[in-house]
Amino acid sequence: MDKLAVVYSDQNLGILALWLLIATLAGFLARKIVRGKPVMGLWGDIGFALLGVFLVGTLLKAFDVSFTGWIRSFDLGPLNDVTRWVDVFLVAFLGALVLRAVLRPITGKG
């Protein structure tokens, strides 16, 4: 059964699908808060969030800031396993918010 699994850089299709789902949700919420036009619809939301993860994640890594450690400090018990994904969502959401706010004068109001 392992021969049927598609694995790329220790990522399987389920993890990639979860990344896209988180990016879609973060980008959509950022568009609702900033109230800009939907640039390319949900695909644009995914693009803003994934680019935001890269940019904001790089900045946070440079300043040695991690939301995962902060979230784990609350000791959520069995939910500690999902703290990595909550971290990804928060960084994607912050990145999408920043990108939408910077690009709002170009894309216009919604």
Phi, psi and omega in degrees: 000333180293337180289341180274343182285133176266114182238128178228116178055048181061022176243131174257178185295329178295319179291320177296321177295322177294321175302314181294322178294315179296318180294321178296314180295316180295316179294321179295315179295323178295321178294324179290327181282315182282337178061052175258174176291147177287101179283109181061025174064219182294329177297322176293321176299317178298316180298315178298317183291318180293320176293324177294321176300317181295310185291308182290322177298322177293318178295315180296322178293322180295325179264010176057047177251132180225123175285335182298314178296322179294317180292320179294339179292342178280351180049075182274009178071237182292343179281355177297340179290337183261006183297329177298320182285329174293321176299314179299317180296314181298317180292319178296319180294314178298318179295318179294322177298314181296313181296318179294321179294322180288321184269000181300320177298332180278316184279338178090172181276154179271000000 
